[in-house]
Amino acid sequence: MKCKARTNRGNTVGKRTEYVTKRMLVRAAGPAVRLASQKAMEVAGYVVKAENGWIAREYQDGSKSRISQIGSHLSRIPLVLD
């Protein structure tokens, strides 16, 4: 896969790479997760997400309910539910 890397450094602008960088993945993942979350909200009426140390359900009207607290042993593991 050929991707065009764009950074603030002058020596890499327009450089073609043969790999996908972490920056490219992060840029693509953010909008993709938001779109998937919106579609899940339309279909199910709620989404489940991790926030502020809790697993929470967020409903279409914006209300939230806590499902369970994330234990301290899990806090070192990145948790992605969307």
Biopython code that builds the backbone (N, CA, C, O; Angstrom):
import numpy as np
from Bio.PDB.StructureBuilder import StructureBuilder

atoms = [
    (1, "MET", "N", (0.835, -1.157, 0.000)),
    (1, "MET", "CA", (0.000, 0.000, 0.000)),
    (1, "MET", "C", (0.887, 1.229, 0.000)),
    (1, "MET", "O", (1.744, 1.377, 0.871)),
    (2, "LYS", "N", (0.695, 2.089, -0.943)),
    (2, "LYS", "CA", (1.483, 3.320, -0.987)),
    (2, "LYS", "C", (0.646, 4.440, -0.398)),
    (2, "LYS", "O", (-0.492, 4.666, -0.808)),
    (3, "CYS", "N", (1.223, 5.135, 0.567)),
    (3, "CYS", "CA", (0.538, 6.228, 1.227)),
    (3, "CYS", "C", (1.412, 7.460, 1.183)),
    (3, "CYS", "O", (2.639, 7.371, 1.168)),
    (4, "LYS", "N", (0.777, 8.586, 1.163)),
    (4, "LYS", "CA", (1.504, 9.837, 1.160)),
    (4, "LYS", "C", (1.583, 10.359, 2.589)),
    (4, "LYS", "O", (0.556, 10.620, 3.214)),
    (5, "ALA", "N", (2.779, 10.508, 3.097)),
    (5, "ALA", "CA", (2.973, 10.996, 4.460)),
    (5, "ALA", "C", (3.121, 12.503, 4.435)),
    (5, "ALA", "O", (3.875, 13.041, 3.624)),
    (6, "ARG", "N", (2.414, 13.184, 5.307)),
    (6, "ARG", "CA", (2.517, 14.630, 5.415)),
    (6, "ARG", "C", (2.795, 14.975, 6.863)),
    (6, "ARG", "O", (2.013, 14.636, 7.751)),
    (7, "THR", "N", (3.878, 15.632, 7.093)),
    (7, "THR", "CA", (4.226, 16.076, 8.436)),
    (7, "THR", "C", (4.692, 17.514, 8.363)),
    (7, "THR", "O", (4.766, 18.097, 7.281)),
    (8, "ASN", "N", (5.005, 18.083, 9.508)),
    (8, "ASN", "CA", (5.484, 19.466, 9.548)),
    (8, "ASN", "C", (6.953, 19.563, 9.160)),
    (8, "ASN", "O", (7.436, 20.655, 8.857)),
    (9, "ARG", "N", (7.663, 18.461, 9.162)),
    (9, "ARG", "CA", (9.071, 18.488, 8.794)),
    (9, "ARG", "C", (9.200, 18.621, 7.289)),
    (9, "ARG", "O", (8.505, 17.935, 6.540)),
    (10, "GLY", "N", (10.080, 19.493, 6.845)),
    (10, "GLY", "CA", (10.237, 19.759, 5.421)),
    (10, "GLY", "C", (10.743, 18.581, 4.619)),
    (10, "GLY", "O", (10.422, 18.466, 3.436)),
    (11, "ASN", "N", (11.531, 17.692, 5.229)),
    (11, "ASN", "CA", (12.142, 16.617, 4.454)),
    (11, "ASN", "C", (11.187, 15.462, 4.156)),
    (11, "ASN", "O", (11.536, 14.590, 3.360)),
    (12, "THR", "N", (9.994, 15.419, 4.762)),
    (12, "THR", "CA", (9.086, 14.296, 4.517)),
    (12, "THR", "C", (7.808, 14.701, 3.789)),
    (12, "THR", "O", (6.974, 13.841, 3.508)),
    (13, "VAL", "N", (7.632, 15.971, 3.480)),
    (13, "VAL", "CA", (6.428, 16.402, 2.782)),
    (13, "VAL", "C", (6.445, 15.818, 1.382)),
    (13, "VAL", "O", (7.416, 15.979, 0.643)),
    (14, "GLY", "N", (5.371, 15.142, 1.023)),
    (14, "GLY", "CA", (5.273, 14.548, -0.296)),
    (14, "GLY", "C", (5.998, 13.224, -0.435)),
    (14, "GLY", "O", (6.026, 12.660, -1.529)),
    (15, "LYS", "N", (6.576, 12.717, 0.618)),
    (15, "LYS", "CA", (7.313, 11.447, 0.567)),
    (15, "LYS", "C", (6.331, 10.282, 0.442)),
    (15, "LYS", "O", (5.330, 10.236, 1.157)),
    (16, "ARG", "N", (6.607, 9.362, -0.443)),
    (16, "ARG", "CA", (5.786, 8.167, -0.627)),
    (16, "ARG", "C", (6.381, 7.058, 0.215)),
    (16, "ARG", "O", (7.585, 6.811, 0.161)),
    (17, "THR", "N", (5.550, 6.390, 0.988)),
    (17, "THR", "CA", (6.023, 5.309, 1.847)),
    (17, "THR", "C", (5.369, 3.997, 1.434)),
    (17, "THR", "O", (4.299, 3.991, 0.827)),
    (18, "GLU", "N", (6.012, 2.901, 1.764)),
    (18, "GLU", "CA", (5.498, 1.572, 1.450)),
    (18, "GLU", "C", (4.774, 0.963, 2.652)),
    (18, "GLU", "O", (4.444, -0.222, 2.631)),
    (19, "TYR", "N", (4.529, 1.737, 3.677)),
    (19, "TYR", "CA", (3.931, 1.217, 4.897)),
    (19, "TYR", "C", (2.917, 2.221, 5.435)),
    (19, "TYR", "O", (2.893, 3.381, 5.024)),
    (20, "VAL", "N", (2.099, 1.764, 6.343)),
    (20, "VAL", "CA", (1.120, 2.619, 6.988)),
    (20, "VAL", "C", (1.677, 3.004, 8.348)),
    (20, "VAL", "O", (2.026, 2.134, 9.147)),
    (21, "THR", "N", (1.763, 4.285, 8.614)),
    (21, "THR", "CA", (2.312, 4.740, 9.879)),
    (21, "THR", "C", (1.223, 4.825, 10.947)),
    (21, "THR", "O", (0.032, 4.797, 10.637)),
    (22, "LYS", "N", (1.642, 4.929, 12.192)),
    (22, "LYS", "CA", (0.698, 5.069, 13.296)),
    (22, "LYS", "C", (-0.141, 6.332, 13.115)),
    (22, "LYS", "O", (-1.344, 6.324, 13.377)),
    (23, "ARG", "N", (0.485, 7.401, 12.674)),
    (23, "ARG", "CA", (-0.232, 8.665, 12.467)),
    (23, "ARG", "C", (-1.351, 8.481, 11.443)),
    (23, "ARG", "O", (-2.458, 8.984, 11.638)),
    (24, "MET", "N", (-1.070, 7.764, 10.354)),
    (24, "MET", "CA", (-2.096, 7.526, 9.329)),
    (24, "MET", "C", (-3.251, 6.712, 9.891)),
    (24, "MET", "O", (-4.414, 6.990, 9.598)),
    (25, "LEU", "N", (-2.929, 5.703, 10.703)),
    (25, "LEU", "CA", (-3.975, 4.874, 11.304)),
    (25, "LEU", "C", (-4.836, 5.671, 12.264)),
    (25, "LEU", "O", (-6.059, 5.530, 12.262)),
    (26, "VAL", "N", (-4.218, 6.503, 13.081)),
    (26, "VAL", "CA", (-4.966, 7.314, 14.040)),
    (26, "VAL", "C", (-5.883, 8.285, 13.303)),
    (26, "VAL", "O", (-7.038, 8.462, 13.690)),
    (27, "ARG", "N", (-5.379, 8.910, 12.249)),
    (27, "ARG", "CA", (-6.204, 9.843, 11.472)),
    (27, "ARG", "C", (-7.397, 9.151, 10.819)),
    (27, "ARG", "O", (-8.478, 9.734, 10.726)),
    (28, "ALA", "N", (-7.211, 7.925, 10.371)),
    (28, "ALA", "CA", (-8.303, 7.200, 9.725)),
    (28, "ALA", "C", (-9.260, 6.600, 10.745)),
    (28, "ALA", "O", (-10.463, 6.527, 10.496)),
    (29, "ALA", "N", (-8.742, 6.171, 11.889)),
    (29, "ALA", "CA", (-9.561, 5.486, 12.888)),
    (29, "ALA", "C", (-10.556, 6.427, 13.561)),
    (29, "ALA", "O", (-11.691, 6.030, 13.823)),
    (30, "GLY", "N", (-10.161, 7.645, 13.841)),
    (30, "GLY", "CA", (-11.050, 8.582, 14.541)),
    (30, "GLY", "C", (-12.374, 8.789, 13.819)),
    (30, "GLY", "O", (-13.430, 8.543, 14.402)),
    (31, "PRO", "N", (-12.347, 9.231, 12.575)),
    (31, "PRO", "CA", (-13.607, 9.409, 11.852)),
    (31, "PRO", "C", (-14.378, 8.096, 11.650)),
    (31, "PRO", "O", (-15.609, 8.090, 11.656)),
    (32, "ALA", "N", (-13.663, 7.003, 11.475)),
    (32, "ALA", "CA", (-14.331, 5.714, 11.280)),
    (32, "ALA", "C", (-15.075, 5.291, 12.538)),
    (32, "ALA", "O", (-16.191, 4.778, 12.449)),
    (33, "VAL", "N", (-14.480, 5.496, 13.700)),
    (33, "VAL", "CA", (-15.134, 5.145, 14.965)),
    (33, "VAL", "C", (-16.350, 6.030, 15.195)),
    (33, "VAL", "O", (-17.391, 5.542, 15.633)),
    (34, "ARG", "N", (-16.236, 7.327, 14.906)),
    (34, "ARG", "CA", (-17.377, 8.227, 15.077)),
    (34, "ARG", "C", (-18.535, 7.833, 14.157)),
    (34, "ARG", "O", (-19.692, 7.848, 14.579)),
    (35, "LEU", "N", (-18.234, 7.483, 12.913)),
    (35, "LEU", "CA", (-19.274, 7.068, 11.978)),
    (35, "LEU", "C", (-19.935, 5.772, 12.439)),
    (35, "LEU", "O", (-21.159, 5.649, 12.401)),
    (36, "ALA", "N", (-19.125, 4.804, 12.873)),
    (36, "ALA", "CA", (-19.679, 3.532, 13.364)),
    (36, "ALA", "C", (-20.539, 3.760, 14.596)),
    (36, "ALA", "O", (-21.578, 3.118, 14.753)),
    (37, "SER", "N", (-20.122, 4.662, 15.466)),
    (37, "SER", "CA", (-20.889, 4.967, 16.671)),
    (37, "SER", "C", (-22.233, 5.597, 16.309)),
    (37, "SER", "O", (-23.258, 5.252, 16.898)),
    (38, "GLN", "N", (-22.233, 6.518, 15.344)),
    (38, "GLN", "CA", (-23.482, 7.141, 14.906)),
    (38, "GLN", "C", (-24.441, 6.122, 14.317)),
    (38, "GLN", "O", (-25.640, 6.151, 14.595)),
    (39, "LYS", "N", (-23.906, 5.215, 13.496)),
    (39, "LYS", "CA", (-24.757, 4.191, 12.885)),
    (39, "LYS", "C", (-25.297, 3.224, 13.933)),
    (39, "LYS", "O", (-26.454, 2.810, 13.856)),
    (40, "ALA", "N", (-24.469, 2.864, 14.909)),
    (40, "ALA", "CA", (-24.924, 1.979, 15.984)),
    (40, "ALA", "C", (-26.013, 2.662, 16.804)),
    (40, "ALA", "O", (-26.974, 2.019, 17.225)),
    (41, "MET", "N", (-25.861, 3.967, 17.029)),
    (41, "MET", "CA", (-26.867, 4.725, 17.767)),
    (41, "MET", "C", (-28.198, 4.711, 17.021)),
    (41, "MET", "O", (-29.252, 4.573, 17.641)),
    (42, "GLU", "N", (-28.158, 4.854, 15.693)),
    (42, "GLU", "CA", (-29.383, 4.835, 14.892)),
    (42, "GLU", "C", (-30.058, 3.470, 14.936)),
    (42, "GLU", "O", (-31.283, 3.386, 15.016)),
    (43, "VAL", "N", (-29.273, 2.406, 14.884)),
    (43, "VAL", "CA", (-29.822, 1.055, 14.832)),
    (43, "VAL", "C", (-30.304, 0.593, 16.201)),
    (43, "VAL", "O", (-31.437, 0.130, 16.337)),
    (44, "ALA", "N", (-29.455, 0.715, 17.213)),
    (44, "ALA", "CA", (-29.771, 0.160, 18.528)),
    (44, "ALA", "C", (-30.388, 1.178, 19.482)),
    (44, "ALA", "O", (-31.074, 0.795, 20.431)),
    (45, "GLY", "N", (-30.156, 2.460, 19.247)),
    (45, "GLY", "CA", (-30.681, 3.470, 20.156)),
    (45, "GLY", "C", (-29.730, 3.811, 21.289)),
    (45, "GLY", "O", (-30.018, 4.699, 22.092)),
    (46, "TYR", "N", (-28.613, 3.126, 21.365)),
    (46, "TYR", "CA", (-27.602, 3.417, 22.381)),
    (46, "TYR", "C", (-26.264, 2.854, 21.945)),
    (46, "TYR", "O", (-26.198, 2.005, 21.056)),
    (47, "VAL", "N", (-25.182, 3.334, 22.579)),
    (47, "VAL", "CA", (-23.849, 2.781, 22.397)),
    (47, "VAL", "C", (-23.241, 2.563, 23.767)),
    (47, "VAL", "O", (-23.557, 3.275, 24.720)),
    (48, "VAL", "N", (-22.377, 1.588, 23.859)),
    (48, "VAL", "CA", (-21.667, 1.292, 25.098)),
    (48, "VAL", "C", (-20.237, 1.769, 24.923)),
    (48, "VAL", "O", (-19.581, 1.455, 23.930)),
    (49, "LYS", "N", (-19.759, 2.538, 25.908)),
    (49, "LYS", "CA", (-18.409, 3.080, 25.810)),
    (49, "LYS", "C", (-17.764, 3.121, 27.186)),
    (49, "LYS", "O", (-18.440, 3.052, 28.213)),
    (50, "ALA", "N", (-16.453, 3.235, 27.182)),
    (50, "ALA", "CA", (-15.698, 3.391, 28.417)),
    (50, "ALA", "C", (-15.393, 4.865, 28.589)),
    (50, "ALA", "O", (-14.858, 5.505, 27.684)),
    (51, "GLU", "N", (-15.735, 5.408, 29.758)),
    (51, "GLU", "CA", (-15.403, 6.794, 30.041)),
    (51, "GLU", "C", (-15.314, 7.026, 31.541)),
    (51, "GLU", "O", (-16.141, 6.550, 32.319)),
    (52, "ASN", "N", (-14.291, 7.768, 31.917)),
    (52, "ASN", "CA", (-14.060, 8.143, 33.315)),
    (52, "ASN", "C", (-14.033, 6.950, 34.259)),
    (52, "ASN", "O", (-14.553, 7.030, 35.372)),
    (53, "GLY", "N", (-13.439, 5.854, 33.833)),
    (53, "GLY", "CA", (-13.304, 4.685, 34.691)),
    (53, "GLY", "C", (-14.546, 3.819, 34.789)),
    (53, "GLY", "O", (-14.603, 2.928, 35.636)),
    (54, "TRP", "N", (-15.530, 4.053, 33.957)),
    (54, "TRP", "CA", (-16.769, 3.274, 33.967)),
    (54, "TRP", "C", (-17.109, 2.780, 32.563)),
    (54, "TRP", "O", (-16.762, 3.413, 31.565)),
    (55, "ILE", "N", (-17.793, 1.639, 32.507)),
    (55, "ILE", "CA", (-18.443, 1.195, 31.277)),
    (55, "ILE", "C", (-19.831, 1.809, 31.342)),
    (55, "ILE", "O", (-20.575, 1.565, 32.292)),
    (56, "ALA", "N", (-20.187, 2.608, 30.335)),
    (56, "ALA", "CA", (-21.451, 3.344, 30.369)),
    (56, "ALA", "C", (-22.224, 3.144, 29.078)),
    (56, "ALA", "O", (-21.646, 2.913, 28.015)),
    (57, "ARG", "N", (-23.535, 3.237, 29.191)),
    (57, "ARG", "CA", (-24.416, 3.169, 28.027)),
    (57, "ARG", "C", (-24.941, 4.578, 27.790)),
    (57, "ARG", "O", (-25.501, 5.203, 28.691)),
    (58, "GLU", "N", (-24.754, 5.074, 26.558)),
    (58, "GLU", "CA", (-25.240, 6.405, 26.199)),
    (58, "GLU", "C", (-26.395, 6.239, 25.220)),
    (58, "GLU", "O", (-26.271, 5.543, 24.212)),
    (59, "TYR", "N", (-27.523, 6.884, 25.526)),
    (59, "TYR", "CA", (-28.738, 6.763, 24.725)),
    (59, "TYR", "C", (-28.841, 7.912, 23.723)),
    (59, "TYR", "O", (-28.105, 8.895, 23.818)),
    (60, "GLN", "N", (-29.748, 7.783, 22.773)),
    (60, "GLN", "CA", (-29.927, 8.790, 21.722)),
    (60, "GLN", "C", (-30.254, 10.164, 22.282)),
    (60, "GLN", "O", (-29.831, 11.171, 21.714)),
    (61, "ASP", "N", (-30.989, 10.231, 23.369)),
    (61, "ASP", "CA", (-31.370, 11.528, 23.934)),
    (61, "ASP", "C", (-30.240, 12.172, 24.740)),
    (61, "ASP", "O", (-30.418, 13.260, 25.289)),
    (62, "GLY", "N", (-29.077, 11.511, 24.816)),
    (62, "GLY", "CA", (-27.931, 12.068, 25.511)),
    (62, "GLY", "C", (-27.778, 11.600, 26.949)),
    (62, "GLY", "O", (-26.752, 11.853, 27.580)),
    (63, "SER", "N", (-28.797, 10.914, 27.472)),
    (63, "SER", "CA", (-28.687, 10.415, 28.839)),
    (63, "SER", "C", (-27.723, 9.239, 28.887)),
    (63, "SER", "O", (-27.516, 8.540, 27.895)),
    (64, "LYS", "N", (-27.137, 9.037, 30.066)),
    (64, "LYS", "CA", (-26.149, 7.970, 30.243)),
    (64, "LYS", "C", (-26.489, 7.156, 31.474)),
    (64, "LYS", "O", (-27.039, 7.676, 32.445)),
    (65, "SER", "N", (-26.157, 5.878, 31.428)),
    (65, "SER", "CA", (-26.281, 5.036, 32.614)),
    (65, "SER", "C", (-25.004, 4.230, 32.759)),
    (65, "SER", "O", (-24.468, 3.704, 31.783)),
    (66, "ARG", "N", (-24.528, 4.141, 33.983)),
    (66, "ARG", "CA", (-23.312, 3.389, 34.258)),
    (66, "ARG", "C", (-23.639, 1.908, 34.359)),
    (66, "ARG", "O", (-24.616, 1.518, 34.998)),
    (67, "ILE", "N", (-22.817, 1.092, 33.724)),
    (67, "ILE", "CA", (-23.015, -0.355, 33.762)),
    (67, "ILE", "C", (-22.142, -0.964, 34.844)),
    (67, "ILE", "O", (-22.651, -1.650, 35.730)),
    (68, "SER", "N", (-20.848, -0.729, 34.792)),
    (68, "SER", "CA", (-19.955, -1.214, 35.852)),
    (68, "SER", "C", (-18.665, -0.419, 35.842)),
    (68, "SER", "O", (-18.270, 0.157, 34.828)),
    (69, "GLN", "N", (-18.024, -0.403, 36.991)),
    (69, "GLN", "CA", (-16.770, 0.325, 37.121)),
    (69, "GLN", "C", (-15.643, -0.537, 36.573)),
    (69, "GLN", "O", (-15.623, -1.755, 36.753)),
    (70, "ILE", "N", (-14.717, 0.116, 35.907)),
    (70, "ILE", "CA", (-13.557, -0.587, 35.381)),
    (70, "ILE", "C", (-12.584, -0.771, 36.538)),
    (70, "ILE", "O", (-12.188, 0.203, 37.178)),
    (71, "GLY", "N", (-12.201, -2.006, 36.808)),
    (71, "GLY", "CA", (-11.296, -2.294, 37.913)),
    (71, "GLY", "C", (-9.905, -1.752, 37.669)),
    (71, "GLY", "O", (-9.515, -1.505, 36.528)),
    (72, "SER", "N", (-9.158, -1.567, 38.743)),
    (72, "SER", "CA", (-7.812, -1.006, 38.626)),
    (72, "SER", "C", (-6.883, -1.933, 37.847)),
    (72, "SER", "O", (-5.940, -1.457, 37.214)),
    (73, "HIS", "N", (-7.123, -3.239, 37.876)),
    (73, "HIS", "CA", (-6.271, -4.159, 37.119)),
    (73, "HIS", "C", (-6.490, -4.021, 35.615)),
    (73, "HIS", "O", (-5.636, -4.430, 34.828)),
    (74, "LEU", "N", (-7.621, -3.452, 35.208)),
    (74, "LEU", "CA", (-7.893, -3.250, 33.789)),
    (74, "LEU", "C", (-7.450, -1.878, 33.301)),
    (74, "LEU", "O", (-7.412, -1.631, 32.095)),
    (75, "SER", "N", (-7.114, -0.983, 34.226)),
    (75, "SER", "CA", (-6.800, 0.380, 33.809)),
    (75, "SER", "C", (-5.508, 0.464, 33.009)),
    (75, "SER", "O", (-5.298, 1.447, 32.298)),
    (76, "ARG", "N", (-4.643, -0.531, 33.102)),
    (76, "ARG", "CA", (-3.401, -0.506, 32.329)),
    (76, "ARG", "C", (-3.609, -1.040, 30.915)),
    (76, "ARG", "O", (-2.730, -0.893, 30.066)),
    (77, "ILE", "N", (-4.742, -1.647, 30.656)),
    (77, "ILE", "CA", (-5.021, -2.207, 29.339)),
    (77, "ILE", "C", (-5.910, -1.215, 28.573)),
    (77, "ILE", "O", (-6.967, -0.828, 29.073)),
    (78, "PRO", "N", (-5.499, -0.805, 27.382)),
    (78, "PRO", "CA", (-6.369, 0.107, 26.622)),
    (78, "PRO", "C", (-7.698, -0.587, 26.291)),
    (78, "PRO", "O", (-7.702, -1.728, 25.831)),
    (79, "LEU", "N", (-8.799, 0.086, 26.520)),
    (79, "LEU", "CA", (-10.126, -0.490, 26.312)),
    (79, "LEU", "C", (-10.847, 0.302, 25.245)),
    (79, "LEU", "O", (-11.094, 1.495, 25.417)),
    (80, "VAL", "N", (-11.192, -0.355, 24.131)),
    (80, "VAL", "CA", (-11.901, 0.291, 23.041)),
    (80, "VAL", "C", (-13.128, -0.542, 22.737)),
    (80, "VAL", "O", (-13.012, -1.707, 22.358)),
    (81, "LEU", "N", (-14.308, 0.049, 22.901)),
    (81, "LEU", "CA", (-15.561, -0.676, 22.688)),
    (81, "LEU", "C", (-16.296, -0.223, 21.446)),
    (81, "LEU", "O", (-17.166, -0.940, 20.953)),
    (82, "ASP", "N", (-15.969, 0.944, 20.929)),
    (82, "ASP", "CA", (-16.697, 1.454, 19.748)),
    (82, "ASP", "C", (-16.002, 1.040, 18.489)),
    (82, "ASP", "O", (-16.458, 1.371, 17.394)),
]
sb = StructureBuilder()
sb.init_structure("model")
sb.init_model(0)
sb.init_chain("A")
sb.init_seg("    ")
for serial, (resi, resn, name, xyz) in enumerate(atoms, 1):
    if name == "N":
        sb.init_residue(resn, " ", resi, " ")
    sb.init_atom(name, np.array(xyz, "f"), 0.0, 1.0, " ", f" {name:<3s}", serial, name[0])
structure = sb.get_structure()
